[in-house]
């Protein structure tokens, strides 16, 4: 019997603090949200085991050692800034030395792990460049080279991806792609394979790095860049299952 794929998925969560002003009076509202439900459901529906760390949990619980991270076939980061992994509480609040978890991801991939970065406002470089991934050890292993400025390409009118490598296993069996509402711009590295484009930029690209593999999906896995037409797309579950199986060499 083949081993079930094991995925570590981190990010895709937020807290919102809203001030309501109504004439002379005002009140505050706080809420918590997660945006990875559609992806997690798709992967688990394909028989893949998913361990999920929201952003505030990832800061504390994302692996610090090779023993911890090597339990997973693929690591996925989505809408999570580099500082969340670089600055755990012990380092930021208590001034203690802690492992550099971006270096850990790089070494994990070079030794055979799979890694996927999904786009958003805090991955790639993101809004106001606050994702802060450019120039890091993770940037160095990606199929694309990140830019240092705000890299968002917003398309409220909708923009439709185009498959440029129909023979790749990642896109096998997929129906026509629906539109998306935006993505992160980045430049394809010369040793990477481009699978799907959006506008003039990579949407899906992959790369062999040492003994491992990396990939990017430069838009959202859910709202807001992923509209209902995308998250309810007939090909949505198969696309993600194909992608993580390729990254895991399964």
DOVOSE-816868 format. One record per residue (C-alpha): x, y, z negated; residue number from 1. Coordinates in nm, 3 decimals. Layout:
N
[rec [X, Y, Z], NUM]
...
//
This chain:
250
[rec [0.000, 0.000, 0.000], 1]
[rec [0.138, 0.342, 0.094], 2]
[rec [0.201, 0.595, -0.182], 3]
[rec [-0.052, 0.878, -0.217], 4]
[rec [0.095, 1.214, -0.127], 5]
[rec [0.150, 1.439, -0.427], 6]
[rec [0.124, 1.815, -0.375], 7]
[rec [0.210, 2.104, -0.608], 8]
[rec [0.001, 2.407, -0.517], 9]
[rec [0.072, 2.740, -0.691], 10]
[rec [-0.092, 3.082, -0.659], 11]
[rec [-0.432, 3.196, -0.525], 12]
[rec [-0.570, 3.349, -0.845], 13]
[rec [-0.629, 3.698, -0.981], 14]
[rec [-0.775, 3.904, -1.262], 15]
[rec [-0.985, 4.212, -1.180], 16]
[rec [-1.036, 4.508, -1.413], 17]
[rec [-1.308, 4.743, -1.286], 18]
[rec [-1.421, 5.080, -1.422], 19]
[rec [-1.785, 5.164, -1.348], 20]
[rec [-1.867, 5.536, -1.367], 21]
[rec [-2.236, 5.632, -1.375], 22]
[rec [-2.280, 6.003, -1.425], 23]
[rec [-2.177, 6.097, -1.778], 24]
[rec [-2.119, 5.733, -1.884], 25]
[rec [-1.878, 5.458, -1.786], 26]
[rec [-1.805, 5.098, -1.875], 27]
[rec [-1.542, 4.837, -1.787], 28]
[rec [-1.578, 4.493, -1.636], 29]
[rec [-1.318, 4.215, -1.622], 30]
[rec [-1.331, 3.903, -1.406], 31]
[rec [-1.115, 3.612, -1.291], 32]
[rec [-1.110, 3.456, -0.945], 33]
[rec [-0.944, 3.177, -0.747], 34]
[rec [-0.913, 3.156, -0.370], 35]
[rec [-0.766, 2.811, -0.311], 36]
[rec [-1.078, 2.600, -0.361], 37]
[rec [-1.132, 2.531, 0.010], 38]
[rec [-0.775, 2.411, 0.063], 39]
[rec [-0.770, 2.200, -0.252], 40]
[rec [-1.099, 2.037, -0.157], 41]
[rec [-0.972, 1.966, 0.196], 42]
[rec [-0.653, 1.802, 0.071], 43]
[rec [-0.823, 1.596, -0.197], 44]
[rec [-1.086, 1.492, 0.057], 45]
[rec [-0.798, 1.347, 0.264], 46]
[rec [-0.687, 1.136, -0.033], 47]
[rec [-0.400, 1.367, -0.129], 48]
[rec [-0.323, 1.430, -0.495], 49]
[rec [-0.310, 1.804, -0.576], 50]
[rec [-0.173, 1.963, -0.893], 51]
[rec [-0.286, 2.326, -0.904], 52]
[rec [-0.119, 2.608, -1.097], 53]
[rec [-0.297, 2.947, -1.082], 54]
[rec [-0.058, 3.242, -1.084], 55]
[rec [-0.063, 3.302, -1.460], 56]
[rec [-0.008, 2.930, -1.527], 57]
[rec [0.264, 2.900, -1.263], 58]
[rec [0.467, 3.167, -1.442], 59]
[rec [0.494, 2.930, -1.738], 60]
[rec [0.452, 2.580, -1.596], 61]
[rec [0.604, 2.577, -1.246], 62]
[rec [0.893, 2.327, -1.254], 63]
[rec [1.222, 2.442, -1.403], 64]
[rec [1.418, 2.125, -1.324], 65]
[rec [1.477, 1.884, -1.039], 66]
[rec [1.321, 1.605, -1.242], 67]
[rec [0.995, 1.802, -1.258], 68]
[rec [0.981, 1.922, -0.899], 69]
[rec [1.097, 1.592, -0.747], 70]
[rec [0.768, 1.435, -0.859], 71]
[rec [0.602, 1.612, -0.565], 72]
[rec [0.623, 1.540, -0.193], 73]
[rec [0.533, 1.896, -0.093], 74]
[rec [0.528, 2.231, -0.276], 75]
[rec [0.281, 2.495, -0.151], 76]
[rec [0.294, 2.863, -0.247], 77]
[rec [0.002, 3.088, -0.152], 78]
[rec [-0.051, 3.452, -0.251], 79]
[rec [0.200, 3.438, -0.537], 80]
[rec [0.479, 3.694, -0.572], 81]
[rec [0.842, 3.595, -0.615], 82]
[rec [0.854, 3.768, -0.954], 83]
[rec [0.598, 3.523, -1.094], 84]
[rec [0.853, 3.244, -1.054], 85]
[rec [1.165, 3.451, -1.115], 86]
[rec [1.050, 3.604, -1.445], 87]
[rec [0.903, 3.352, -1.691], 88]
[rec [0.824, 3.486, -2.038], 89]
[rec [1.145, 3.350, -2.189], 90]
[rec [1.347, 3.557, -1.946], 91]
[rec [1.137, 3.874, -1.916], 92]
[rec [1.013, 3.904, -2.276], 93]
[rec [1.282, 3.726, -2.477], 94]
[rec [1.593, 3.799, -2.265], 95]
[rec [1.687, 3.430, -2.246], 96]
[rec [1.860, 3.269, -1.950], 97]
[rec [1.627, 3.050, -1.743], 98]
[rec [1.674, 2.855, -1.418], 99]
[rec [1.624, 3.043, -1.092], 100]
[rec [1.317, 2.864, -0.955], 101]
[rec [1.365, 3.005, -0.605], 102]
[rec [1.706, 2.835, -0.591], 103]
[rec [1.537, 2.522, -0.726], 104]
[rec [1.290, 2.519, -0.435], 105]
[rec [1.574, 2.565, -0.185], 106]
[rec [1.775, 2.276, -0.331], 107]
[rec [1.464, 2.056, -0.351], 108]
[rec [1.404, 2.108, 0.022], 109]
[rec [1.767, 2.051, 0.123], 110]
[rec [1.754, 1.716, -0.057], 111]
[rec [1.436, 1.599, 0.117], 112]
[rec [1.135, 1.788, -0.022], 113]
[rec [0.860, 1.953, 0.179], 114]
[rec [0.769, 2.319, 0.137], 115]
[rec [0.488, 2.537, 0.273], 116]
[rec [0.432, 2.910, 0.235], 117]
[rec [0.081, 3.038, 0.310], 118]
[rec [0.030, 3.407, 0.382], 119]
[rec [-0.150, 3.671, 0.180], 120]
[rec [-0.101, 4.000, 0.001], 121]
[rec [0.174, 3.859, -0.224], 122]
[rec [0.343, 3.597, -0.008], 123]
[rec [0.574, 3.665, 0.283], 124]
[rec [0.641, 4.031, 0.194], 125]
[rec [0.280, 4.136, 0.151], 126]
[rec [0.112, 4.461, 0.058], 127]
[rec [0.359, 4.743, -0.008], 128]
[rec [0.627, 4.472, 0.015], 129]
[rec [0.537, 4.360, -0.339], 130]
[rec [0.559, 3.989, -0.258], 131]
[rec [0.936, 4.042, -0.277], 132]
[rec [1.026, 3.719, -0.094], 133]
[rec [1.255, 3.875, 0.169], 134]
[rec [1.621, 3.795, 0.117], 135]
[rec [1.557, 3.523, -0.140], 136]
[rec [1.665, 3.158, -0.138], 137]
[rec [1.310, 3.071, -0.027], 138]
[rec [1.325, 3.313, 0.266], 139]
[rec [1.644, 3.139, 0.382], 140]
[rec [1.470, 2.802, 0.424], 141]
[rec [1.153, 2.925, 0.596], 142]
[rec [1.089, 2.878, 0.971], 143]
[rec [1.053, 3.256, 0.994], 144]
[rec [1.272, 3.543, 0.879], 145]
[rec [1.081, 3.780, 0.654], 146]
[rec [1.093, 4.156, 0.695], 147]
[rec [1.162, 4.388, 0.403], 148]
[rec [0.865, 4.620, 0.455], 149]
[rec [0.489, 4.573, 0.421], 150]
[rec [0.428, 4.300, 0.679], 151]
[rec [0.048, 4.286, 0.693], 152]
[rec [-0.123, 4.284, 1.031], 153]
[rec [-0.488, 4.363, 0.957], 154]
[rec [-0.751, 4.267, 1.216], 155]
[rec [-1.101, 4.348, 1.085], 156]
[rec [-1.222, 4.302, 1.443], 157]
[rec [-1.101, 3.940, 1.435], 158]
[rec [-0.808, 3.781, 1.618], 159]
[rec [-0.798, 3.425, 1.754], 160]
[rec [-0.491, 3.198, 1.718], 161]
[rec [-0.346, 3.019, 2.020], 162]
[rec [-0.183, 2.675, 2.019], 163]
[rec [0.152, 2.686, 2.202], 164]
[rec [0.271, 2.331, 2.126], 165]
[rec [-0.029, 2.105, 2.180], 166]
[rec [0.189, 1.793, 2.147], 167]
[rec [0.284, 1.857, 1.786], 168]
[rec [0.123, 1.621, 1.534], 169]
[rec [0.005, 1.916, 1.323], 170]
[rec [-0.253, 2.020, 1.584], 171]
[rec [-0.354, 1.677, 1.709], 172]
[rec [-0.730, 1.624, 1.712], 173]
[rec [-0.818, 1.986, 1.633], 174]
[rec [-1.105, 2.170, 1.805], 175]
[rec [-1.068, 2.528, 1.929], 176]
[rec [-0.946, 2.770, 1.662], 177]
[rec [-1.184, 3.029, 1.514], 178]
[rec [-1.083, 3.389, 1.452], 179]
[rec [-0.903, 3.516, 1.144], 180]
[rec [-0.897, 3.870, 1.000], 181]
[rec [-0.526, 3.925, 0.947], 182]
[rec [-0.185, 3.774, 0.879], 183]
[rec [0.174, 3.847, 0.776], 184]
[rec [0.421, 3.934, 1.053], 185]
[rec [0.758, 3.756, 1.062], 186]
[rec [1.022, 3.661, 1.319], 187]
[rec [1.068, 3.298, 1.427], 188]
[rec [1.411, 3.157, 1.346], 189]
[rec [1.601, 3.007, 1.643], 190]
[rec [1.613, 2.654, 1.493], 191]
[rec [1.238, 2.641, 1.418], 192]
[rec [0.942, 2.502, 1.611], 193]
[rec [0.652, 2.732, 1.694], 194]
[rec [0.317, 2.552, 1.693], 195]
[rec [0.045, 2.820, 1.680], 196]
[rec [0.067, 3.195, 1.745], 197]
[rec [-0.156, 3.485, 1.650], 198]
[rec [-0.109, 3.799, 1.857], 199]
[rec [0.265, 3.810, 1.928], 200]
[rec [0.362, 3.646, 1.600], 201]
[rec [0.393, 3.297, 1.448], 202]
[rec [0.089, 3.160, 1.266], 203]
[rec [0.210, 2.801, 1.225], 204]
[rec [0.581, 2.726, 1.247], 205]
[rec [0.795, 2.447, 1.105], 206]
[rec [1.163, 2.376, 1.049], 207]
[rec [1.397, 2.095, 0.952], 208]
[rec [1.615, 2.210, 0.661], 209]
[rec [1.880, 1.968, 0.540], 210]
[rec [1.695, 1.646, 0.461], 211]
[rec [1.365, 1.829, 0.409], 212]
[rec [1.106, 2.024, 0.604], 213]
[rec [0.945, 2.366, 0.567], 214]
[rec [0.644, 2.531, 0.722], 215]
[rec [0.446, 2.853, 0.724], 216]
[rec [0.084, 2.942, 0.781], 217]
[rec [0.098, 3.320, 0.798], 218]
[rec [-0.269, 3.391, 0.723], 219]
[rec [-0.492, 3.310, 0.426], 220]
[rec [-0.617, 2.960, 0.341], 221]
[rec [-0.941, 3.129, 0.227], 222]
[rec [-1.098, 3.476, 0.202], 223]
[rec [-1.029, 3.750, 0.280], 224]
[rec [-0.820, 3.691, 0.595], 225]
[rec [-0.987, 3.353, 0.624], 226]
[rec [-1.350, 3.432, 0.718], 227]
[rec [-1.639, 3.185, 0.686], 228]
[rec [-1.579, 3.077, 1.047], 229]
[rec [-1.231, 2.959, 0.946], 230]
[rec [-1.294, 2.797, 0.608], 231]
[rec [-1.602, 2.620, 0.750], 232]
[rec [-1.421, 2.530, 1.073], 233]
[rec [-1.461, 2.166, 1.173], 234]
[rec [-1.083, 2.136, 1.207], 235]
[rec [-0.999, 2.294, 0.869], 236]
[rec [-0.957, 1.970, 0.665], 237]
[rec [-0.767, 1.789, 0.941], 238]
[rec [-0.530, 2.080, 1.003], 239]
[rec [-0.414, 2.099, 0.642], 240]
[rec [-0.387, 1.721, 0.609], 241]
[rec [-0.181, 1.703, 0.930], 242]
[rec [0.045, 1.984, 0.812], 243]
[rec [0.128, 1.844, 0.467], 244]
[rec [0.179, 1.493, 0.608], 245]
[rec [0.431, 1.633, 0.855], 246]
[rec [0.612, 1.824, 0.581], 247]
[rec [0.625, 1.509, 0.367], 248]
[rec [0.752, 1.300, 0.661], 249]
[rec [0.452, 1.071, 0.627], 250]
//
